[in-house]
Amino acid sequence: MLLLTTTEIAHLVHMWLWPFFRIAGLLMTAPIIGTRSVPMRIRIIIALAITVVIFPVIPEPPNVPPVSAEGFFISIQQVIIGIAMGLCVRVVFIALEIAGQAIGQLMGLMLASMVDPLNGNQVPIIGQFYILLATLLFLTVDGHLMMIAVLAQSFSTLPIGAAGISSNGVWEFLIWTGRIINTAVIIALPAMVSLLIVNLGFGVMTRSAPLLYIFAVCFPLMILLGVVIVFFSLDSFIPHMQRMFDDGISMMASMVSN
């Protein structure tokens, strides 16, 4: 019978525990997996499975007792690193949701909202459409596998027990977030400008013919034109999404590189 001493058990625990914390932190904020539609038990099982797979190829963690002040600090540090890495890609989905909300507001669809199964909040139909399209594209280009690859590499570029994410990495993430939101505005800009011109046209018609009940025609026509404009803008929308996903993965790798 194989018997383990208390010291050996503590060594095995801290060898597995801190990588698991970083992986679990990433799954808390990662797109698709880190949403309310995925139960917490499923996330824990996935985190354990990823830990088992990448454990043989990661450097050995520092020999620090887990039940200590330093061990507690390292545990919190690993969770924060994982959360920050997951946010690098999650921000892309948030930006696309903002773009859909802007288009839906001009189309008059703000009252017709759906519950987003990924985040649990109400999102206009156009925003929901963009999120679902981005989810399918993210899985198609193997974005989830690239995230796991960057996660495994992060244990070499930012070992457990190191100083953590630097202030420069946080600043780069904030600048990159602004650039991603700017890209989302560019994606929504053609539809927004087109719908704004249509709104101005209806406003001129209402002003010139006050007795004409233009609102009976305005809202259905705005929705129809909005759907047509969104359909014809998909050719430029998909390349923008692919570029945003690539930037998100690159930002993940840059944040954890020393």
C-alpha positions in Angstrom: 0.0 0.0 0.0 1.3 3.4 -1.0 1.3 5.8 2.0 1.9 9.5 1.7 3.2 11.6 4.5 1.7 15.0 5.5 4.5 16.8 3.9 4.1 15.0 0.6 0.3 15.6 0.6 0.9 19.3 1.2 3.4 19.4 -1.6 0.9 17.8 -4.0 -1.8 20.1 -2.9 0.1 23.3 -3.6 1.5 21.8 -6.9 -2.1 21.5 -8.2 -3.9 24.2 -6.3 -2.3 27.4 -7.7 -2.5 26.4 -11.3 -6.1 25.5 -10.7 -6.8 28.9 -9.2 -5.4 30.7 -12.3 -7.4 28.4 -14.7 -10.6 28.9 -12.6 -10.1 32.7 -12.6 -9.9 32.6 -16.4 -13.1 30.5 -16.7 -14.9 33.0 -14.4 -14.6 35.8 -17.1 -14.0 33.9 -20.3 -16.6 34.2 -23.0 -19.2 31.3 -23.4 -17.8 29.3 -20.4 -17.7 32.1 -17.9 -21.4 33.0 -18.3 -24.5 32.4 -16.3 -25.7 29.8 -18.7 -22.8 27.5 -17.6 -23.3 26.1 -14.0 -20.6 26.6 -11.5 -20.0 22.8 -11.1 -19.4 22.5 -14.9 -16.8 25.3 -14.7 -15.0 23.6 -11.8 -15.0 20.3 -13.7 -13.6 22.0 -16.8 -11.0 23.8 -14.7 -9.9 20.5 -13.1 -9.7 18.8 -16.5 -7.5 21.6 -17.9 -5.3 21.5 -14.8 -4.8 17.8 -15.3 -3.9 18.2 -18.9 -1.4 21.1 -18.6 0.1 20.3 -15.3 2.9 18.1 -16.7 4.2 20.9 -18.9 4.2 23.8 -16.5 7.1 24.9 -14.2 7.0 23.7 -10.6 5.4 26.2 -8.3 7.4 27.7 -5.4 7.7 25.6 -2.3 5.4 27.7 -0.1 2.9 26.3 2.3 -0.6 26.9 1.0 -1.9 27.6 4.5 0.2 30.6 5.2 0.1 34.4 4.6 2.3 34.1 1.5 0.4 31.1 0.2 -2.9 33.0 0.6 -1.4 36.0 -1.3 -0.2 33.8 -4.1 -3.7 32.2 -4.4 -5.4 35.6 -4.7 -2.7 36.6 -7.2 -3.4 33.6 -9.4 -7.2 34.2 -9.4 -6.6 37.9 -10.5 -4.3 36.9 -13.3 -6.8 34.4 -14.6 -9.7 37.0 -14.4 -7.6 39.5 -16.3 -6.7 37.1 -19.0 -10.4 36.1 -19.5 -11.4 39.8 -19.7 -9.1 40.3 -22.6 -11.5 38.3 -24.8 -14.7 39.0 -22.9 -14.3 42.7 -23.7 -14.8 41.9 -27.4 -18.2 40.5 -26.8 -19.1 43.5 -24.6 -18.1 45.9 -27.4 -20.2 44.0 -29.9 -23.2 44.2 -27.5 -22.7 47.9 -27.3 -22.7 48.2 -31.1 -25.9 46.2 -31.3 -27.6 48.4 -28.7 -26.7 51.5 -30.6 -28.2 50.1 -33.9 -31.2 48.7 -32.1 -31.9 52.1 -30.5 -32.0 53.8 -33.9 -34.2 51.1 -35.3 -36.7 51.5 -32.5 -36.1 48.0 -31.0 -35.1 49.1 -27.5 -38.5 48.1 -26.3 -38.2 44.6 -27.9 -35.4 43.1 -25.8 -34.4 39.6 -25.2 -32.7 38.0 -22.2 -29.1 37.3 -23.1 -28.4 33.7 -21.9 -24.7 34.5 -21.8 -24.9 37.4 -19.4 -28.4 37.1 -17.9 -29.4 40.7 -18.8 -31.8 42.2 -21.4 -30.2 43.0 -24.7 -31.9 44.4 -27.8 -32.5 41.9 -30.6 -29.6 43.3 -32.8 -27.2 43.1 -29.9 -28.3 39.5 -29.2 -27.8 38.7 -32.9 -24.3 40.1 -32.8 -23.4 38.2 -29.7 -24.7 34.9 -31.1 -22.8 35.5 -34.4 -19.6 36.3 -32.5 -20.0 33.2 -30.3 -20.3 31.0 -33.4 -17.3 32.7 -35.1 -15.3 32.4 -31.9 -15.8 28.6 -31.8 -15.3 28.3 -35.5 -11.8 29.9 -35.4 -10.9 27.7 -32.3 -10.7 30.8 -30.1 -11.3 28.7 -27.0 -8.3 26.4 -27.9 -6.1 29.5 -28.4 -7.1 30.8 -25.0 -6.1 27.5 -23.4 -2.8 27.5 -25.3 -2.0 31.1 -24.1 -3.0 30.0 -20.6 -0.6 27.1 -20.6 2.2 29.4 -21.9 1.5 31.9 -19.2 2.9 29.6 -16.5 6.3 29.9 -18.2 6.1 33.6 -19.1 4.6 34.6 -15.7 5.5 31.8 -13.3 3.5 31.2 -10.1 4.8 33.3 -7.2 6.2 36.1 -9.5 5.4 39.7 -9.1 2.1 39.3 -11.0 0.7 41.5 -13.8 2.7 44.7 -14.1 1.3 48.2 -14.1 2.3 48.5 -17.7 0.3 45.4 -18.6 -2.8 46.9 -16.9 -2.3 50.2 -18.7 -2.0 48.4 -22.0 -5.2 46.5 -21.3 -7.1 49.8 -20.6 -5.8 51.4 -23.8 -6.6 48.3 -25.7 -10.2 48.2 -24.3 -10.7 51.7 -25.6 -9.5 50.7 -29.0 -11.8 47.7 -29.1 -14.8 49.8 -28.2 -13.8 52.2 -30.9 -13.7 49.3 -33.4 -17.3 48.4 -32.2 -18.4 51.9 -33.0 -16.8 51.7 -36.4 -18.7 48.4 -37.0 -22.0 50.0 -36.1 -21.3 53.4 -37.8 -22.6 52.5 -41.3 -26.0 51.3 -39.9 -26.2 54.2 -37.5 -25.6 56.8 -40.1 -28.0 55.2 -42.6 -30.7 55.0 -39.9 -30.1 58.5 -38.8 -30.6 59.8 -42.3 -33.8 57.9 -42.6 -34.9 59.4 -39.2 -34.1 62.9 -40.5 -36.2 62.2 -43.6 -39.2 61.1 -41.5 -38.7 64.2 -39.4 -38.8 66.5 -42.5 -41.9 64.7 -43.7 -43.6 65.1 -40.4 -42.7 68.8 -40.3 -43.9 69.5 -43.8 -47.2 67.6 -43.4 -48.3 67.7 -39.7 -51.6 66.1 -40.5 -50.0 63.1 -42.0 -49.8 60.2 -39.5 -46.3 59.3 -40.4 -45.7 57.2 -37.3 -47.9 54.5 -38.6 -45.4 53.9 -41.3 -42.2 55.1 -39.6 -41.6 52.4 -37.1 -42.2 49.3 -39.4 -40.2 50.9 -42.2 -37.3 51.7 -39.8 -37.2 48.1 -38.6 -37.2 46.8 -42.1 -34.5 49.2 -43.3 -32.4 48.4 -40.2 -32.5 44.7 -40.9 -31.6 45.2 -44.5 -28.7 47.5 -43.6 -27.4 45.0 -41.0 -27.6 42.2 -43.5 -25.5 44.0 -46.1 -23.0 45.1 -43.5 -22.2 41.5 -42.4 -19.5 41.3 -45.1 -17.4 43.9 -43.2 -18.6 42.8 -39.8 -17.1 39.3 -39.8 -13.5 40.4 -40.7 -13.7 43.0 -37.9 -14.7 40.3 -35.5 -11.9 38.0 -36.5 -9.4 40.9 -36.1 -10.8 41.7 -32.6 -10.5 38.1 -31.5 -6.9 38.0 -32.7 -6.2 41.2 -30.8 -7.8 39.7 -27.7 -5.6 36.6 -27.8 -2.6 38.7 -28.4 -3.5 41.0 -25.5 -3.7 37.9 -23.3 -0.2 36.9 -24.2 1.1 40.4 -23.8 -0.4 40.9 -20.4 1.3 37.9 -18.8 4.7 38.4 -20.5 7.5 39.9 -18.5 
